[in-house]
Amino acid sequence: MSDQDLIYMQHAIRLAETAAANQEVPVGAVLVLDNQIIGEGWNHPIHAHDPSAHAEIIALRRGADKIKNYRIVQSTLYVTLEPCIMCVGAIVHARVSRVVYGAADLRTGAVKSVFQLGDSNQFNHRVEYASGLLAEACGDLLRKFFRERR
């Protein structure tokens, strides 16, 4: 992974901290195209009353709006937590080229941990996945958030 990957993941962590500050599960996402951030988001399904308001979905919506195209080819999505089934579906439909995620999601992860959609040959688009970038920092945010809620 590159220095650029590290910079974008650190930005995603700051977005996850915003989610936590708003009592949402701390997940942040940054969408990059041609070395520029075109979309970003953090989890806020509780406040938005929207089950689809995951960090990845928000980043994809903002990126698609910015480039005025629902296909976001040649882009990279950085996310602090392994995407869920819904988010993997959106990533594939948007034609994102690469996803870099921090912490594995052992409960609902849909790339490798629980479901292996990242390896599926059934999709008409293949996404490159890289995991573990700043995984400890990403996981610590989640552990702290849930520990404080108990």
C-alpha positions in Angstrom: 0.0 0.0 0.0 1.2 3.5 -0.7 1.6 6.7 1.3 -1.5 8.0 -0.5 -3.4 5.0 0.8 -2.3 5.9 4.3 -3.3 9.6 4.0 -6.8 8.7 2.7 -7.4 6.1 5.4 -6.4 8.6 8.1 -9.0 10.9 6.6 -11.6 8.1 6.7 -10.7 7.6 10.4 -11.4 11.3 11.1 -14.8 10.8 9.5 -15.5 7.8 11.6 -14.7 9.9 14.7 -17.4 12.3 13.5 -19.9 9.4 13.4 -18.9 8.4 16.9 -19.3 12.0 18.2 -22.8 11.9 16.8 -23.6 8.5 18.6 -23.4 6.6 15.3 -21.3 3.5 14.7 -17.9 4.9 13.9 -17.3 4.1 10.2 -15.9 6.6 7.7 -15.3 6.4 4.0 -13.4 8.4 1.4 -13.9 8.0 -2.4 -10.9 9.0 -4.5 -10.7 9.5 -8.3 -7.5 10.8 -10.0 -5.9 11.5 -6.6 -8.7 13.8 -5.5 -11.4 13.2 -2.9 -14.8 13.2 -4.8 -16.9 11.9 -2.0 -16.8 11.2 1.7 -19.2 10.0 4.4 -19.7 8.6 7.8 -22.3 6.3 9.2 -25.5 8.0 10.2 -28.5 5.7 9.7 -29.9 6.5 13.2 -30.1 10.3 12.7 -31.1 10.1 9.0 -33.7 7.4 9.7 -32.2 5.6 6.7 -31.0 2.1 6.9 -28.8 2.7 3.8 -26.9 5.7 5.3 -23.7 3.8 5.7 -20.4 5.6 5.2 -19.7 3.9 1.9 -23.1 4.6 0.4 -22.9 8.3 1.4 -19.4 8.6 -0.1 -20.6 6.9 -3.3 -23.6 9.1 -3.6 -21.5 12.3 -3.2 -18.9 11.1 -5.6 -21.4 10.1 -8.3 -23.1 13.5 -7.9 -19.8 15.3 -8.2 -18.8 13.6 -11.4 -22.4 13.4 -12.7 -22.2 9.7 -13.3 -23.4 6.7 -11.4 -20.5 4.7 -12.7 -17.4 5.8 -10.7 -14.8 3.8 -12.7 -11.1 4.0 -11.8 -11.9 5.1 -8.3 -10.7 3.8 -4.9 -12.9 3.7 -1.8 -11.2 3.8 1.6 -13.3 2.6 4.5 -12.5 2.0 8.1 -14.5 -1.2 8.4 -15.0 -4.1 5.9 -18.1 -3.4 3.8 -21.4 -5.2 4.5 -23.5 -7.0 1.8 -25.4 -3.8 0.9 -22.3 -1.7 0.5 -20.5 -4.4 -1.5 -23.5 -4.4 -3.9 -23.4 -0.6 -4.3 -19.6 -0.7 -4.8 -19.9 -3.3 -7.6 -22.8 -1.4 -9.2 -20.9 1.9 -9.1 -17.9 0.1 -10.8 -15.4 1.2 -8.1 -12.0 -0.3 -9.1 -10.5 -0.8 -5.7 -11.5 -0.8 -2.0 -9.1 -0.4 0.9 -10.5 -1.2 4.3 -9.1 -1.1 7.8 -10.7 -3.5 10.3 -12.4 -6.8 9.4 -16.0 -7.1 10.4 -16.4 -10.5 11.9 -20.1 -10.2 12.3 -21.3 -8.8 8.9 -18.2 -8.4 6.7 -19.1 -9.2 3.1 -15.6 -9.1 1.4 -13.8 -11.9 3.3 -14.8 -12.3 7.0 -18.4 -13.7 6.9 -19.4 -13.6 3.2 -16.8 -13.8 0.5 -18.5 -11.5 -2.1 -15.1 -10.0 -2.9 -14.2 -13.4 -4.5 -17.4 -13.9 -6.3 -17.2 -14.6 -10.0 -21.0 -14.0 -10.4 -20.7 -10.2 -10.6 -20.2 -8.5 -13.9 -17.5 -6.2 -12.4 -14.5 -7.2 -10.3 -13.3 -5.0 -7.5 -9.8 -5.2 -6.1 -9.8 -5.4 -2.3 -7.0 -4.7 0.2 -7.5 -5.0 3.9 -5.8 -4.2 7.2 -4.6 -0.7 6.6 -4.6 1.0 10.0 -6.7 -1.9 11.2 -5.8 -1.5 14.8 -6.8 2.2 14.9 -10.0 1.5 13.0 -10.8 -1.4 15.3 -10.0 0.6 18.4 -12.6 3.2 17.4 -15.2 0.6 17.2 -14.3 -1.2 20.4 -14.2 2.1 22.3 -17.6 3.1 20.9 -19.3 -0.2 21.9 -17.6 -0.4 25.2 -19.0 3.0 26.1 -22.5 2.0 25.1 -22.6 -1.0 27.4 
